[in-house]
Amino acid sequence: MSEKEVIAQLITMSRELGRPENDYVILGEGNTSARIDDEHFLVKASGKYLADSDENTFVNVRLKEALAILDQDNLTDDEIKELLFAACADPKSNLRPSIETTFHAYLLTLPGVNFVGHTHPTPILAMMCSVNAENIIRGRICPEEIVFCGPESVYVEYGDPGFTLGKKIRENVSQYLDKYGSTPKVIYVQNHGLIALAGTADEVLAATAVACKAARALMGAVIFGGVRYLPKADVDRIYVRPDEAYRLEQIKRARNQQ
């Protein structure tokens, strides 16, 4: 995929995530990214609105330098800001990379990940602000959640947005990779929001939409007496079923033809 195509898909994805009627973000909330090649990626600039995304919304960042920030310790806010600016591929740009650029850099190095969308949907926040947040998202409640969000989610305890949170995300995703041997599709952050990661922009949109649907269904299940999660054997079976993989592929093709 050419850089021009990556930018076009990133803009479309970002605008969709930012649509007010989706209730994923408000004002300047949320951030998105896309990998250009092995050395560079695009990330939303701080203060920009996802709904208004265009070619001037994103900053070109050197992947290796952004990743290196996560390997340091005890950085001050000013030091982080300077390092993020130093990682920008265009030194003349006046745009400041999102404070959460570091976790985007890490996630974009995972197998099969080319796009990342981080949002703060209201139904997801309702769960993530609950004292039962970690337990609530451990199971799966319907087949489409398994197909689009994976057999299990990554849960990350709250961390100061940016450098600290990036370290927590890297640690917890690494544990998921050791457990499943595959890349997660969604990450839930306590008192913060949702991160969807995938090979295509459409998959990020699908995972975000299904995660929000599942959150609303979970709230309803609690009201009606409690949640009935699918048995793990069924979750594992659905995740590898050929017909479900075929359904996912057909959805991708249909969206690409729109």
C-alpha positions, 0 to 999 in steps of 0.5 A: 500500500502506498503512503497516499493510500495509507493516508486516505484510509487513515483519514476515512477511519479517523473521521468515522471514529470521530462522528458525533453520532457514534459517541466514541469521542467528543472535542479533541478526544481520541487518537489514531495512527497508521504505519507507512513502512518499517521506519515511519508512521502517522499519528494524530497531532495533539489538539486535532479533532478526529471528525475533521481529519485531513492530510494536515491532521497527522504527524509523520514520526520515526518509529524507532525513535518513538519506540526508544522513548518507552525504554527510558525511565523517570522522564519529565513532561518536558523531556517527553515533549522534546523526545516526541518532537525529535522523533518527528520526520519533518523538523519544520512541522509545527504540529505536536504528536499526540502524547500517546504516540509511544503506545501507537508506535509499539502497537504498530510493530505487532504482527499484522497491525497497520492501523490503530484507533483509540477512542473513549466511547461512553458505554466502554467508559461506563464499564471501565469506570466500574469497580468490576471492570477487569472481570466484566471484559474477561468473557465473551457474550456473543459470536460477533464479539469473538470474531471482531474483538478476539477470544479475549481482551487485554485489560490495562490498569489506569496509567498517566496518559502518554509515557506511563500508560505506554509502558503498561500497555506494552507489558500487558500486550506482551503477556497476551502475546505469550498466552495466545501467540497472536495479536490482540484486537482490542485493549481496554484501559481502566478509567480511560477507554478503548484501543482497537488495532488491526491490519486494516482501517475497516477492521479497527472500525468494526472492532470499535463498533462491536466492542461498544455493542457488547458493552451496551449488551453487558449493561443490559444483562446486568440489569436483567439479573446477570451476565451469561458468558459463552463457555471458553470451549465455544469461544475458542471454537468460534474464533477458528471456525472457517465460516466465521473467517469467511464472513469476516473476509466478505465484510472486508471485501464489501466495505472495500467496494463501497 
